[in-house]
């Protein structure tokens, strides 16, 4: 093919074959994977098979298998079958594994058997980021997102879903019975095949009722009255869209606001973020090895006890309070329109009256004090304030902590923008990498391992973008 750049003849032999190392450039990320894993104490981290058995067929070293997985997740190749193929054709993988090509079952079993150790490797890389002084700013954004599990929505049942499905089956049976009655009235004019088809559908629906009844019995035994048939740990969770939801897991992350590195993460099958704030903030503080920490989160994390726990742990949190007031929604004054005067222990209402403390009670384990005034009956603003005899304001015994949080937000209104641009970008990136069905494995421990590998890959890419491959290699070799 004259006039074009020509390749090497496949049948051409060479006197001196090229070195395998020559195919991998010095700034190739695969070299960072190699050096990082070689620097780990795999035995201490808990990997199985670090010490070879004295008898039997030799196995693959866990360091090589770990390199294989990290490279795979860095390059969006999480499947064990695809990793097996890459070992046979990918020059970077061939270089990394030393031309070893384990089969897909061996690859999959390594991830299954070393879940806890792999999660510790993710923490080791965060520690390396700390040594690189990339986590100097003791500030994080905390957020959660729903990730799809290997479980179709039709294979998940809740009380409401079960009720709707049984109702639809009853409606279908009634419709088919009505069609059979119509066929009987028409006699021989209706083909026998149609009658048999209708009877067959009714029988199948009755069998489905029996199946669903058995599933419902098992479902009612579970703590949360929910059951998933494919992945037992996956749960139905609401998402931000109206009347939408997924069957999956709730992934929590704490991202540092300076370099957007994920310093802590956790996978749960609880659909809300309400009780995750203190846990994630403490994990972030421990991973960053700081005594005090600033954390920002969205209103889904707002919970009085969680905020109080953070304050007691020297973690300064900033988050907005949910607008759940029925009075405000109806166009009347909300609690935020009443000013608390700490010096006199009274609330001042929009009309200027003083609401005093009358009694204390306990609700849901919280000590609440009740404030009101007897002048509401004659107040000109009563219609804008309450529909009852008087307006009553409740105050939690630790309400001052919540007021400090609101004051911080008022003085730093840009905090929510920082949270959004810090925490939501990693989630979008991870979901893009993971594909339509986010997780490949089933059950919470295995899903947590898979998430750890994704987080590790994300952090490695971020660090290589910040300091470069050469800078990362230099730091790891130091």
N, C-alpha and C positions, 0 to 999 in steps of 0.2 A: 504493500500500500504506500506507494511513493508520495512524498509530500506531507506525510503525517509523522508524528512522534511514534516510534516503534518500540514495542515492548520486547522483553527477553523471550527467546524461543523456549517453549516449555521442555523441549527435549535436549536443550543445551546443558552439558555438564560443566561444572566449575572445578578448577584446581584447588582453590582454597575457599571453602564455604564461608559465608558471612557469619559473624557472631550474632547470636540471638539478641544480645544486649544492644547491638547497633540499631535494631528496629524500634527501640524505645528511647525517645529523646530525654535529655536531662531534666526538662521541665514538665514531663508527662505526669499527670496526677497519679498514675498507677505506682510510681515510685514512692509517693507519699503514703499510699496504702501499705506498701511493702515495709517501709521503715517504721511506720506507726505500729503495726502488728508485731514486728520483731522486737520492739521496745517494751512490749507488755509482758508482765509476769502471768502467763496463762494459768499456771498451777494455782497461784494465789487467787486469781479471779474465779476459779472454780470450774474450769473446762475439763470435760471428761476425756481421758486418753492421752494426757500430756506425757505420762510415763508409759512406755510401751510394755505390752504383756510379754512375758518370757516364752510363752508357747503360743501356737496358733499362727495364722496368717498375719503378717504385718498390716497395720492400718494406716490411714492417712493422718498426718500430724494436724492437730486442731488449728495450729497457726496458719497452715496452708488453706484449710477450709474456711477459716475466718476471713482471710484475704479474699478468697473467692466471693464470699457473700458481700463484703463491703464494696468490692469492685462492682458487683452486680447491682447493688442498690444505688451506687453512684451513677450508674449508666442506665438506670431504669430497667434492669433485667432481674426481677425478684423471683421468677419462677425457677424451680429446681430443674425442670426439663430444659428450659432455655439456657440455664447456666451450663448444663451438660453439653449442649451443642456449642456454646461459646468456647468451652475448653478445647474443642477440637478444631476451631476455625479462626478464633480471634487471637491475633498475634500478641496483643497486650496480656490477654489471659494466659496464653501459652508461656509468656515470659514470667508472669507472676507466679504461676503454679509449677514452673520447671517442667513443662510439657506433661504434667499429670492430668488425667481426665477421669475423675470419679463419676460413677453413674448417678442418675437423678435421685434414686432412693437413698444412697449414701449422703448426698448433699442435703436432702430434705430431713433425714434423721439427725444430721448435725445441728440444724436449727431447732429441731424438736427437743433434743437431749441437752442443749446448752443454753436454754432460754435465759435463766438467771444470770449466767456468766456474760452473755451477749449484752444484756441490759447494763451490766457493770462496765463493759467496754465503752458504752455510750457516756457513762459518767467519767471515765478516764479521759475521754477527749475534752470534756468540759473542764476538767482539771488542767489539761494542757493549755486550753484557751486562757485559763486564769494565769498560768505561768507566762504566757505571752502578753500579759497585761491587757487583754481584750475585754475583761470584765471589770475594769476599774470603776466605772460608774455604777454605784449600788442602787440601780433603778431598773425595775422590770414592769412589763405589761402582761397581765394575766388574762387569758381568754380560753374559751372552750368551743369545740366544733364537733358536729356529728359526722361520723365516718361509716359508710355502708359495710355491713358484714356479708358473709356468704350465706344469706338467708333471705329468700324472697318474701315479700309482704304477705303473700297468700299462705306462707308457711309459718306465719306468726299469728298468735291468737291472744286477744285480751277479752275481758268480759263484754265490752261494747261490740267488738268485732264478732264474737261468737253469737251474740244476740241478733245482730244484723244479718249474719249469714244464715242462721236458722230461720229467720223471718222470710228471707228471700226464697229459701227452699220450700217453705210452706206455701208461699204465693205461687211458686212454679208448679207444685203438686196440685194446688187448687185449679190452676189454669189448665193443666193436662187432663184433670178429671172432668172439667167442664167440656173440653174438646171430645173426650170419650162419650159423654152423655149426648152430645150433638151427633156424634157418629152413630150411636145406638138408635137415635130417632130416624136417621136416614136409612138405616138397615143396610141392605146389600149394595146400595149405591156408593158406599164408602169402601175403598180397597182394604182388604185384610191386612196388607203390609203396613198401611198407615196406622191401623188399630194396634198392631203388634209393636210398632215403633213407639207409640204413645205409652203403652204398657211397660215397655222396656225402660223408657225414661223415668217413669214413676218408680220402678224398682230400683234404679240406680240412685235416685234421690233419697229413697228410704234407706239404702245402704249408706249413703253419705251422712244421713242423720245419725245412724248408729256409730259411724266413725267419729263424727264431731262430738257426740255424747261422751265417748270414751276419752277424747282429747280434753273435753271440758272437765271431766272428773280429775284428770291429772293436773290441769291448769289450776283448779281451785285448791289443790294441795300446795302450790307454790306460794312463797311469801308475798310476792307482788301481784298475784293473780294474773300471771302472764306466762306463756310458753312459746318457745321457738323450736321447730322440729329439726331444722338443719344444723344450726349452731345454737346449742342450748343456752349459752350465755348472752346471746344477742337479745336486745330489747327494742320494742317499738318506741320511737322518740319523736316528739313534735319538732318541726323546724320552723323557721321564721315565716314561711309562706302560709297563707290561709288554707286551712283544711289539708295540709300536707304533712308528711312525716316519712321517716325511714326506719328500717330495722337495722340496727348497728350498735355502735359504741360512741361514747362521749369522750373525746380526747382533750385533756387539759394541758396547756403549755404556759410556761413563764419565759418571756423573751426579754433580753436586755435591751434597753432603749438606745444604747449607743451604737452597737454593731449588729443588732438584730439576730443574735445567736440564741438558740433555745437552750436555756440553762437548766430547765427542769420540765419533765412531762410525766403524765400519768394517764392510763387508759381505764375508764370506768364504764359500767353499764347502767349508771344512773342518769336519767335523761335531763336533769336540771343542774345548773351551776351553783345553786343557792348555798350549798354546804361545802364548797371546794376552796374558798378564798384563803382561809388560814392554812390549810394543808399545803397548797401550792406556794404560798408566800414563804412558809417555813422551809420547804424544799429548796426554793430559789436562794434563800439566805444561806443555807448550809452549803449549797453547791458553789456559791460565790465567795464563801468563807469571809463573810462580813458580819459585824455585830448589829448594825442597823441597816434597814432597807426601805426604799420607797417603792410602793406598788400601786399601779393604777389598773382598774378593771371596769367593766360595764355594769349597768344596773341589775343584770341578772344575778350578780354575786351579792347583792345587798341583803345582809342578814345581821341583826344586831349582835348576836353572840359571836359570829365569825369576825366582825369588825373589832369587837372588844378583845377577842383572843389575839388579833394582830397587834393591837395597841399594847397589850401586856407583853408581847414578844419583841417590842421595839421595832415594829414594822409599821411604817406610816402609809396608810392606804388612802386613796382618793377614788371615789366612785359616786355616781349620782343616785339619788333615792327614787325608786319607782313611784309613779303618780297613780296610786291606787285609791285615792279618796273618792268616795261616792258623792260627797258634798260638792267637791270641785267639779266633778263631771256633770252635776246637776246645775251648775252655775252659782253655787253658794260658796261662802268662804271656806278655805281649807285650813288645815292645822298650821301650815306655813304662814298664814296671815295673822296668827296669834304670836306675840313676842313674849318670850320668857324672860322675866327679870330675876336674875339669880340672887341679887342682894335681898329681895323681899320674898323670894320663893312664890311668885305669882305670875300668871299670864295676863298680858294686856291685850284686849280684843280690839278689832278694828274701830269700835265705837269709843274706845278709851277706857272702858270699864276693867276692873281688876278681878280675875278669876282666881279664887283661893283654893288651897288644898282642903278637901273635905274628908276623904277616906282612902285607904290603901287596900288593894286586893291582889290576888295572884291569878294569872291567866297563862296557860301553857308553860308554867314554870318561871314566868317573869313577874317580878314585883312591880305593879303599876299603881301610880297615885292619880286620883281623879280631882280635877279642878273645875269649878263653875261659880257663877254668881247668880244672885236672886233678882237681878235687875233686867233679865232678858225679856220678861213679859211686857215691859213698857218701853223696850228699846225700839227706836225707829228703823234700825237695820235688821230686826229679827227675821224678816222674810228672806233676807239675803244670807242668813246665818244658819238657821235651824228650823225644822218642822216640828220639833218637840217643845216641851215646856221651857227648857233651857239648854244652852250649848255646853257640852261637857268635853274637856280635853284630858286625854290620858298622857301620863309621862312615865317612861320606864326609869328605873332607879339608876341606869347607866346612860341616860339620854344625852348627857354631856359629851360622851364619846362620839355619838352620832352627829351632834352639833359641830364638833371639831372637824369631822369629815366634810360636812357641808360647807363650813367656813373655808377649808382648804380648796374645795372646788370653786367657790365663789371668787377666791383670789387667784386661781389658776384655771381659767375657763378653757385654755388650750389643752388641758390634760387629756380630754376625751379624743381630741385629734391625734395626739401622740400615741394613745392606746391603739387607735384604729390603724394607723400606718405602721405600727410596730408589730402587733400581734396577728392581724388578719392576713398580711402578706405571706408569712410562713405557711399558714393553713392552705391558702390558694396554691402555693408552690407544691406542697406535699400532695394535695389531692390531684393536681395535674400529673405529677409523677406516677401516682398509684393507679390512675385510670378510673374507668366507670365504676367497677366494683373495687372498692378501696383495699379491702383485705383479702388475702388468699387463704389464710388459715382460719381455723375454728377454735372456739373457746378462749376465754379471757387471757390465760397465761401465754398462749401462742400468739394471740393478737398483740399482746404487750411486747413480745419479743420482736415481732414484725415492725411495730411502730418504733421501737428503739433503733432498729437498723435504718429506718427512714430518717429519723432524727439525726442519727450519726452521719448519714450521707449528706443531709442538709447542712449540718454544722461544718463538715469538712469542706464542702463547696464554698461556704461563706468565708471561711478562714483563708482558703486559697485565693479567693477574690480580694481579700483585704491585704494579706501579706505576701501573696504569691506562692507558687509551689516551692520555689527555691528558699523563701523565707521560712516556710513550714518545715521543710526538710532540715534546714539549719537548726531550727529550734528543737526538733525531735532528736537530732544527733548530738546536741549539746549535753 
